[in-house]
Amino acid sequence: MPPGTGDVQLTMAQQVPLSGAIIVSTPQDLALIDARKGLNMFRKTDVPVLGIIENMSYFLCPSCGTRSDIFGHGGAREEAARLGIPFLGEVPLHMDIRAKSDEGRPIVASQPDSPHARIFRDLAARAWDELSGAQGKRLPQPKLEVSPSADTLIATFEGGARHELSAGMPRVMSPSAGGQG
């Protein structure tokens, strides 16, 4: 999803049974702020975060082979370590990746033996490993009931844990204007 934690992302995380999320960020601090927001949203909605990928991690000049860290380098790796989540890898800024994507022919399909295709296959393999390990980590939805007097919301979780919330409690806890009203 695009950066941020707007209504679309939050609704999707709450209503679509997601097996996991991968955070993709460029290395610079400003982009990592959005990545942190997305990560926190997924954690709050009980969606396992499978890892972080650093996009546009570096640029290799096609003419001379010189490496340039245009957006900095390693910010996503450092953030993953700080947050205790897997770092899945780096994707370089490269004209072939951009051109093939713009043509609607991803580099993995159009140039499957290229070094860039290998990067994406390796990322996919690491993501799959994390997803396989995350199976069953998301809590099943609780059973929600309204009390006979209609003044209490009762949430019963798998295993029998039960929580009762007064009618006013969700309103007080909700940060949204709609919930407040």
Order of alpha helices (4+ residues) and beta strands (2+ residues): alpha-beta-alpha-beta-beta-beta-alpha-beta-alpha-alpha-alpha-beta-beta-beta-alpha-alpha
